[in-house]
Amino acid sequence: MCRQIEPIDRRVFETPELMANHIPVWRDHNKQVVFEISSPDGCTHEGQLVYKRWSPRPLSDETNPAAATSIVEGREDVYDYVPSLWIADAVDWHVNFADPQLFVAYGSSLLAQDEMQAVEHPVLGALREALVAEEAIAVTVENGQPTPVTVTGIERRCRVATDSNVAEGRPNGLYGNAFARADESAIRQATTAIVPPTITNLIAIAAPTGGYGNYQASQVRYVLDTAVTGFQAATDETIRLRGIKCPVVVHSGFWGCGAFGGNRVMMALLQMIAAEMAGLERLVMHTFDSDGTKALDAAIRVIRTELDGESLVQTDQMIDRIVALGFEWGIGDGT
C-alpha cells in the first residue's frame, strides 16, 4: 500500500456561501433548465465542500494481480450513487472522468460523463468558478504529471435520465452532444429533483489522450500512476472523514474510452491493478451494457491467464508483460 502524503492544495468551502458567491455559469439553455429544477429559487444549500489536489505517488515495487480480480465487481448499469450497504462502514467514491482543466466544460452544451456529474451536482460549477476567481491551479494534470483532485461533501440535487426513450422525447438519448439538440420538454421530463439532496465524494482523474497503435510502457505507467494516486487519496480522505480506517469502495467505468479512444479491456485491467495497489476494499465497474460486461470479463481473464503466474510480481515486470500483450488504442466516439 502507498504511504499517506499531504495534498498540493487544500481548500474548504461552506456550500451555502459557495453557491451564493460563485453562482454556476450555464452557457447552455438546457443546462439552465436542469439547474432551475435542481436548485429552484429559494432553495437551501447545505454542508461543507473539501477540495484537495494531489501529487503523483510512487508505485509500489511489487503488486499482486491475482488479488486485483478478487476485489472487482461488475454492474451492467450507470452510476446510481446508491451507498454500498453490503459492506459494513464502507465509504463510497465515484471517479470523475476529468479534463486536465478541472470541470472546464461544466456549463457547455456537452453532456459527457464529467459534465453529467457537474449538472447533477451543480456546486461543482460553483467550485470551478471559485477556484478560477482565487487564481488557483485548477488542474488534474500539471507539467505532464497527474495531479488528481478529490472533492468531498458534494450535494447531488437531481438525476438526469440519458437513456433512449421515445415516449419522453429523447429517441437518441441525451448523452454527449445529443443533450444540446433535445427539446426543453424532453429535458424537463428527464430531470428529477432529489429532495433532500444526497452526498457524493468524487475522484477527478484525467485519462491519457491522443494515443494510437499499441500502448507503450510509459502510457501504462501513466495510467497506473494516475489511478493509484486518485484511489489512495480517496483512502486518505476517508480516514479524515471517519476518523478511523474503514473500507473504501470506488465506482468507476471505462475511463478514457469514449472521446479519447482508450482500449476498454486495457483501462479496466489497469484500474483493477491500481485498486489492489491502493488497498481498496472494492472496485465497482459500471459497464453500462453487455458489450461493456464482455470487456470487463476479458480484462479479468487477461489478469488471471497472462499476469497471474505468481502472487507477487515486480511492478516493472508486470508493466512489460502488459505491453507485450499488444493492446491497441481505439478511435474516439465523438462524445
Protein Blocks (a to p, Z undefined) as FASTA:
>chain_A
ZZddddfbdcdddfklmmmmmcccdfbfklmmmmmmmmgghiacedjddddddddddddf
bdcfklmmmmgccdddddehiacfkbghiacdddddddfbghklmmmmbdcfklmmmmmm
mmlmmmmmmmmmnopacdfbeehiacddddehiacfbdcdfbdcfknopanojghjllmm
pcfklmmmmpccdddddddddddddddehiahjddfklmmmmmmmmmmmmmmmmmmmmmm
nopacddddddddehilmnopafklmmmmmmmmmmmnopabdcddehiamlmmmmmmmmm
mmmmmmmmbfbdcfklmmmmmmmnopacdddehZZ
